Amino acid sequence: MKISRFALIAASVLASAPAFAEEAAASAQAAGTWGGELRALAAALAIGLAVLGAGSAQGRAAASANEAIGRNPQSAEKLFTPLILGLALIEFQTIMAFIIAILLATK
């Protein structure tokens, strides 16, 4: 069941990119300007940088929490909630960047 869910998610992600590219190309050809392509490029760069920053931040947060737990194992219960809250906020910022990128690409 996990493989079929992964395949469904991968297919939907991979299928959505050409759809955005077709819309951007069609609007650029109709307008005769570079506006559509530049918006699509800006959206791609925006989500790429957001994912890069979020991945780096989540990795550093998890590494710091693991180091702290390694030094003081009794602090695991106290570190768990702030760690999860921080990871959720980082993920929220990434989702907001994704929504902004979609709005940029479809404008």
N, C-alpha and C positions, 0 to 999 in steps of 0.2 A: 504494500500500500504506500510506503514511503517513496518508492521509486516512481510510482505514477503521480504522486503529488509533486515531486521534484520536476518530473517531465512536464507537467501541466504549467507549473510556474515558469520554467525555463522557456517553454513554447510561447507563453503569453508575453514574456519580456522580450524575447527575440522577434516576435511578430509585431510588437507595437513600434519598434524603431523604424522599420520601413514605412509604416503607415504615416508616422510623423514626417519622414523624409519626402514621401510623395506629396503630402499637403504643402510642405514648404516649397518644393520644386514647382508645384502647380501655381501657387500664389506668386512666386517670383517670376515665372514665365508670363503670367497674366499682367503683372504690374510692369515688367520689363526693367526691374531694378534688382539690386543685390540685397534688399531689405530682408527678404524671406530667408535667404541662405545665412546671412549674418546673424539673424535671430536664432536660427537653428544651431549655429556654431556657438553662440553665446550660451544657449541652453545646455549644450553638451559640455562646454567648459565649466559652467556653473555646477552641474551635478557631479562632474568628475572631481572638481576641487572640494566640493562638500563631502563626497564619499572618502576622498583621501584624508581630509582633516578629521572626519569622524572616526575612521578606522585607526588612525594614529592616536587620537585622544582616548578611544576605548581601550586600545592596547596598553597605553601608558597607565590608565586608571586601574586596569586589572593587574598589571605588573606591580604597581605601588601597593595595592591591597594585598597581593600575595606576599610581597616582601614584609609588610607590616604583620601579617598573620604568621609568617615564618619566624619573625623576631619575638612575637608575643602571641602564642596560640590562644590564650584566653580572650583576646580582643576580637576573635572571629565574629561573635554575635553582634558586637558593637559596630563593626565595619561593614557588615552585610547590607543593612538598609541604606546607608549613605552611598555605598557603591552602586546598588541597583538604581537608586534615585538618580545618581549622576549619569549612569549609562542610559537611563530612559530619557533624560534631558538631552544628551548628545544625540540619541536616535531621533528625538523629536525635531531637533534642528536640521538633521539630515532629511527628514520627511518634508519639512517646510521648504528646504532648498529644492527638493524634487518637485513639489507643487509649483514653486516659482518658475522652475525650468520648464515645466509643462505649459504654464501660462505664457512664458516668453515664446515658446515654440509655436503655440497655436494662435498667437495674436494676429 
